[in-house]
């Protein structure tokens, strides 16, 4: 405790400490620290300032008699200052003044009163009350000229019983638990307002303590991923992919998806303290690594998954030459219109031999179709398209028959070839 400069005190030459007008606030532990070059010594003193009940002083001397002749009275007093009540101590019990009859001399020129009777019983029977006494004129009539036939004075026979009363409730105590369903706190009151005294009854039989639940909310639980997103493998550009991530925790976690440092849009649903989040990726075109991060105030958890893109085996789709055989006329262009997807290598074969070796004039278009200009009967045979990639290969065959052109005689007898346009050839059933 530090001694405030505003509190009247004195440090004497012998290093003792004294206060004037102490109060309960002076209660505490006082520490004396003595230091010199050799070291330090510390001593402590515990001071408890208790309430002081009041005590009566000695009675004063009797006052002068109230009458110079005839019956009178005189008084004496005492003060509640030995010591005076302080620090909520009790006041003195009993009377502070006493009265007694006195007689200096008889009055010779007046009719006389009889002696006073005994004082009546104090009313009420406890605490401060009144009592009376009477006298009569000795002449038997009202001839007494001075004084009253009765007197009333204060009296105090004994203290009245004080019945106990409850104090105000104390503040609620600190909750026994920070969370969960078992926390409780209490408050109390005492039978001191007032305390029962002088045979008074104690407080009614009610509880001096009350208890109530507190901090009933769930304890925090760190976010934890309970359903991890799974790796997905897709083929083709038309596949949509959905990743699922679920987490639990108190309070309910928030789930965020990331690809690297970039956050991704998702949809989440929540039931109680479980949150499920769905991430949809539309027509992925490259492999990706995505991460699900679940957070709440108590902690963070994360899980990652990979999206693998795999190439499907090649697919050969006929556009015009859809059957297994094709018949064309000699000296027209041969077009085998097939489209190839997912290929890394293409090769056309003629009767199982590379066509580039047999027909250098043959053209392989970007989509995989075959074009040969002005075919002859030597182009009759089986044509095969072989497409390959890392996932496998595909092969499709068609047999092409090249027929000779029939000639007819003209009006002059010469032999001519019919006027057949290329568009007519392509539109014929043989193309």
C-alpha positions in Angstrom: 0.0 0.0 0.0 1.2 3.5 -0.8 0.4 6.2 1.7 -1.5 8.9 -0.1 -0.3 12.5 0.5 -4.0 13.5 1.0 -4.3 11.1 4.0 -3.2 12.9 7.2 -0.2 10.9 8.5 3.1 11.4 10.2 6.4 9.5 9.9 8.2 10.0 13.2 11.9 10.2 13.9 11.9 6.6 15.0 10.5 5.6 11.5 7.0 4.8 12.9 3.9 5.7 10.9 0.8 7.2 12.4 -2.6 8.3 11.0 -5.3 10.7 12.2 -9.0 9.8 11.7 -8.6 6.4 10.3 -11.3 4.7 8.3 -12.0 1.3 6.7 -10.1 2.4 3.6 -6.9 2.3 5.7 -7.2 -1.5 5.9 -4.4 -3.2 4.0 -0.8 -4.4 4.1 1.8 -1.7 4.9 5.3 -2.4 3.8 8.4 -0.8 5.3 11.5 -0.9 3.1 14.9 -0.1 4.6 17.9 0.2 2.4 21.6 0.9 2.7 24.7 -0.1 0.8 24.8 -3.5 2.4 21.3 -4.5 1.3 17.6 -4.1 1.7 15.2 -5.2 4.5 11.4 -5.4 4.0 8.8 -5.8 6.7 5.1 -6.0 6.3 2.2 -5.2 8.7 -1.4 -6.1 8.0 -3.9 -3.5 9.3 -7.6 -4.3 9.6 -9.8 -1.3 10.6 -12.9 -2.7 12.3 -16.2 -1.0 13.2 -16.2 0.8 16.6 -19.4 0.6 18.8 -20.3 3.6 20.8 -19.8 3.7 24.7 -21.2 6.1 27.3 -19.1 8.6 29.1 -19.4 9.1 32.9 -22.5 10.8 34.2 -22.1 14.6 34.7 -22.8 16.2 38.0 -26.4 16.9 39.0 -27.8 20.2 37.9 -29.2 22.7 40.3 -32.7 22.0 41.7 -35.5 23.4 39.6 -37.2 24.9 42.7 -35.9 27.1 45.3 -38.5 25.8 47.8 -40.8 22.9 47.7 -40.3 19.7 45.6 -38.3 20.1 42.4 -36.0 18.1 40.2 -32.5 18.1 38.9 -30.8 16.2 36.1 -27.5 14.8 34.9 -26.4 13.7 31.5 -23.8 11.6 29.7 -22.5 11.5 26.1 -22.0 8.6 23.6 -18.4 9.5 23.0 -16.3 7.0 25.0 -15.7 6.2 22.2 -18.2 7.6 19.7 -19.6 5.1 17.2 -17.6 5.1 13.9 -17.1 3.0 10.8 -20.8 1.8 11.0 -20.5 0.9 14.6 -23.6 0.7 16.9 -24.9 3.6 18.8 -25.0 3.5 22.6 -28.1 1.9 24.2 -29.9 3.5 27.2 -30.8 7.1 28.2 -28.5 10.0 27.9 -30.3 11.9 30.8 -31.5 11.1 34.3 -33.9 13.1 36.4 -34.3 13.0 40.2 -36.4 14.8 42.8 -34.8 17.5 44.9 -36.0 19.7 47.8 -34.0 22.7 48.9 -36.6 23.7 51.6 -40.3 23.7 52.2 -42.3 26.6 51.1 -44.0 28.0 54.2 -46.5 30.2 52.4 -48.0 27.6 50.1 -50.2 24.6 50.4 -48.1 21.4 50.2 -48.1 18.6 47.7 -47.9 15.0 48.8 -44.7 13.2 47.8 -44.5 11.9 44.2 -45.7 8.4 43.5 -43.4 5.8 42.0 -42.9 6.1 38.3 -45.3 4.0 36.2 -44.2 1.2 34.0 -42.4 2.4 30.9 -44.6 2.4 27.8 -43.8 0.8 25.5 -42.0 -1.9 27.4 -38.9 -1.7 25.2 -36.9 1.1 23.6 -37.6 4.8 24.3 -41.0 5.5 25.9 -42.8 7.5 28.6 -43.7 6.9 32.2 -45.6 9.1 34.7 -45.9 9.8 38.3 -48.6 11.6 40.3 -49.1 13.6 43.5 -52.0 15.1 45.4 -52.6 18.3 47.2 -52.6 17.5 50.9 -55.6 19.8 51.5 -57.7 17.4 49.5 -58.7 20.0 47.0 -57.2 22.2 44.3 -55.8 24.7 46.7 -52.1 24.0 45.8 -51.1 27.0 43.9 -47.9 25.9 42.1 -47.0 22.8 40.3 -48.8 20.0 38.5 -50.4 16.9 39.9 -48.6 14.6 37.4 -45.4 14.4 35.4 -44.4 12.6 32.3 -40.8 11.8 31.4 -38.9 9.8 28.9 -37.9 6.3 29.9 -35.9 3.4 28.5 -36.3 -0.1 30.1 -34.6 -2.4 27.6 -33.7 -2.5 23.9 -36.4 -3.8 21.6 -35.9 -7.0 19.7 -34.4 -6.4 16.2 -35.6 -8.8 13.6 -33.1 -9.8 10.9 -33.5 -8.6 7.3 -31.8 -9.6 4.1 -29.1 -7.5 2.5 -29.1 -6.6 -1.2 -28.1 -9.4 -3.5 -24.4 -9.4 -4.4 -23.2 -9.2 -8.0 -23.2 -12.4 -9.9 -20.0 -14.4 -9.6 -17.8 -15.1 -12.6 -19.2 -18.0 -14.7 -17.6 -21.3 -13.8 -17.2 -22.3 -17.5 -16.4 -20.2 -20.6 -18.7 -22.2 -22.8 -20.6 -25.5 -23.0 -23.7 -26.5 -21.1 -22.3 -26.8 -17.5 -21.5 -23.2 -16.7 -23.1 -21.6 -13.6 -22.8 -18.5 -11.5 -24.0 -17.5 -8.0 -25.0 -14.5 -6.0 -25.6 -14.3 -2.3 -27.1 -12.1 0.4 -26.7 -12.0 4.2 -29.1 -11.6 7.1 -27.4 -8.3 8.1 -30.0 -5.6 7.1 -30.3 -5.4 10.0 -28.7 -8.2 12.0 -31.0 -9.9 14.4 -30.4 -8.6 18.0 -32.0 -8.6 21.5 -33.9 -11.8 20.8 -35.1 -10.7 17.4 -36.0 -13.4 14.8 -33.6 -14.5 12.1 -34.4 -13.9 8.4 -37.2 -15.9 6.9 -36.3 -19.4 5.7 -35.3 -18.4 2.2 -32.2 -19.1 0.2 -29.2 -16.9 1.0 -27.8 -17.9 -2.4 -29.1 -18.1 -5.9 -27.6 -20.0 -8.9 -28.3 -19.6 -12.6 -26.8 -21.1 -15.8 -24.4 -19.1 -17.9 -22.2 -19.3 -21.0 -24.5 -21.9 -22.5 -23.2 -21.4 -26.0 -21.2 -24.1 -27.7 -17.5 -24.1 -27.1 -15.5 -23.0 -30.2 -14.3 -25.9 -32.4 -11.7 -25.3 -35.0 -12.9 -25.6 -38.6 -12.2 -29.2 -39.9 -12.8 -30.5 -43.4 -14.8 -33.7 -43.2 -15.5 -34.2 -46.9 -12.3 -33.7 -49.0 -12.5 -32.7 -52.7 -11.5 -35.7 -54.9 -9.2 -35.7 -57.9 -11.1 -35.7 -61.2 -10.1 -36.9 -64.6 -12.0 -35.7 -67.6 -11.7 -36.2 -71.4 -12.9 -33.8 -74.0 -13.8 -30.1 -73.7 -17.5 -30.6 -73.2 -17.2 -32.1 -69.7 -18.2 -29.9 -66.7 -16.6 -30.7 -63.3 -18.0 -30.2 -59.8 -15.8 -30.4 -56.7 -17.4 -30.9 -53.2 -15.9 -29.8 -49.9 -17.6 -30.0 -46.5 -16.4 -28.7 -43.1 -17.6 -28.6 -39.5 -16.8 -26.3 -36.6 -18.1 -23.8 -34.0 -19.0 -21.2 -35.1 -19.9 -22.5 -38.6 -16.9 -22.2 -40.9 -16.6 -20.3 -44.1 -15.4 -22.2 -47.1 -13.3 -20.5 -49.9 -11.9 -22.1 -53.0 -8.6 -21.0 -54.5 -6.5 -21.8 -57.5 -3.1 -20.5 -56.5 -3.8 -17.0 -55.1 -7.0 -16.5 -57.0 -10.3 -17.1 -55.3 -13.0 -19.0 -57.2 -16.8 -18.5 -57.1 -18.7 -21.3 -55.4 -22.1 -22.2 -53.9 -22.4 -23.2 -50.2 -25.2 -24.7 -48.1 -25.2 -24.9 -44.3 -27.0 -27.3 -41.8 -26.3 -26.6 -38.1 -22.5 -26.2 -37.9 -21.8 -28.1 -41.1 -21.1 -26.2 -44.3 -20.9 -27.9 -47.8 -19.5 -26.0 -50.7 -19.7 -26.8 -54.4 -17.2 -25.6 -57.0 -18.2 -26.0 -60.7 -15.7 -25.7 -63.5 -17.2 -25.4 -67.0 -15.5 -27.2 -69.9 -12.0 -27.2 -68.5 -9.3 -26.9 -71.0 -6.2 -27.5 -68.9 -5.1 -29.4 -65.8 -5.6 -27.5 -62.5 -4.9 -27.7 -58.8 -7.7 -26.3 -56.6 -7.7 -25.8 -52.8 -10.6 -25.8 -50.4 -9.9 -23.6 -47.3 -12.3 -23.7 -44.3 -12.0 -21.0 -41.6 -13.6 -19.9 -38.4 -12.5 -18.1 -35.3 -11.0 -21.2 -33.8 -8.8 -22.4 -36.7 -8.3 -23.2 -40.3 -8.2 -26.4 -42.4 -7.5 -27.0 -46.0 -7.5 -29.7 -48.7 -6.5 -29.8 -52.3 -7.6 -31.8 -55.4 -6.3 -32.0 -59.0 -8.2 -31.8 -62.3 -6.5 -34.1 -64.9 -7.3 -33.7 -68.6 -6.8 -36.8 -70.6 -7.0 -37.1 -74.4 -9.6 -39.6 -75.6 -8.7 -42.1 -78.4 -9.0 -40.7 -81.9 -12.5 -40.5 -83.5 -13.0 -40.8 -87.3 -16.4 -39.4 -88.4 -17.5 -39.7 -92.1 -19.0 -36.6 -93.6 -19.9 -37.6 -97.2 -18.3 -41.0 -97.8 -20.2 -42.8 -95.2 -20.4 -46.4 -96.5 -17.8 -49.1 -96.9 -17.6 -48.7 -100.7 -17.4 -45.8 -103.1 -17.6 -45.8 -106.9 -16.3 -42.9 -108.9 -15.7 -42.2 -112.6 -12.3 -41.9 -114.1 -10.8 -38.4 -114.5 -12.8 -36.9 -111.7 -11.5 -35.8 -108.3 -11.7 -38.3 -105.4 -12.7 -36.8 -102.1 -13.0 -39.1 -99.0 -14.4 -36.5 -96.6 -13.7 -37.9 -93.1 -13.2 -35.7 -90.0 -10.7 -36.9 -87.4 -10.7 -35.7 -83.8 -8.1 -36.1 -80.9 -5.3 -37.3 -83.1 -1.6 -36.6 -83.0 -0.7 -38.6 -86.1 -2.5 -39.4 -89.3 -1.7 -41.8 -92.1 -3.6 -42.8 -95.2 -2.9 -46.3 -96.6 -3.7 -47.7 -100.0 -4.0 -51.5 -99.9 -2.0 -51.3 -96.6 0.8 -49.3 -98.1 1.5 -45.6 -97.3 -0.4 -43.6 -99.9 2.3 -40.9 -100.0 4.6 -43.5 -101.6 2.1 -44.6 -104.2 0.3 -41.4 -105.1 2.5 -38.4 -104.3 -0.2 -36.1 -105.7 -2.7 -37.1 -102.9 -3.5 -34.3 -100.5 -4.4 -34.9 -96.8 -6.5 -32.0 -95.7 -6.5 -30.4 -92.2 -9.5 -32.3 -91.0 -8.0 -35.6 -92.2 -9.9 -35.9 -95.5 -8.2 -37.3 -98.6 -8.2 -35.5 -102.0 -6.8 -37.0 -105.3 -7.3 -35.1 -108.5 -8.2 -36.8 -111.8 -8.3 -40.4 -110.6 -7.7 -43.4 -112.9 -8.5 -47.0 -112.7 -5.1 -47.4 -110.9 -6.7 -45.7 -108.0 -9.1 -48.6 -107.4 -8.5 -50.3 -104.1 -9.0 -50.2 -100.3 -8.2 -46.9 -98.6 -7.5 -46.9 -94.8 -7.2 -43.9 -92.5 -5.2 -44.6 -89.4 -5.2 -42.0 -86.5 -3.2 -42.3 -83.3 -2.5 -40.5 -80.1 -1.3 -41.5 -76.6 -4.7 -42.9 -75.7 -4.9 -45.3 -78.6 -5.7 -45.5 -82.3 -8.6 -45.6 -84.8 -8.9 -47.1 -88.3 -11.5 -46.7 -90.9 -11.6 -48.3 -94.4 -13.5 -47.8 -97.6 -13.1 -49.5 -101.0 -13.0 -47.2 -104.0 -13.8 -48.4 -107.5 -12.8 -46.1 -110.4 -14.8 -46.9 -113.5 -13.9 -45.9 -117.1 -15.9 -43.3 -119.0 -18.2 -44.4 -121.8 -18.0 -42.5 -125.1 -20.8 -41.8 -127.6 -20.7 -40.8 -131.4 -21.4 -37.2 -132.2 -23.6 -36.0 -135.1 -20.6 -35.9 -137.4 -19.6 -39.4 -136.5 -16.7 -38.4 -134.3 -16.3 -39.9 -130.9 -16.7 -37.3 -128.0 -16.8 -37.5 -124.3 -20.0 -36.2 -122.7 -20.0 -32.8 -121.1 -20.0 -33.7 -117.4 -19.2 -31.0 -114.9 -17.5 -31.6 -111.7 -20.5 -30.5 -109.7 -22.6 -33.1 -111.5 -20.1 -35.8 -110.6 -20.1 -34.8 -107.0 -23.9 -34.8 -107.0 -24.2 -38.2 -108.6 -24.9 -41.4 -106.5 -21.3 -42.5 -107.2 -19.7 -39.6 -105.4 
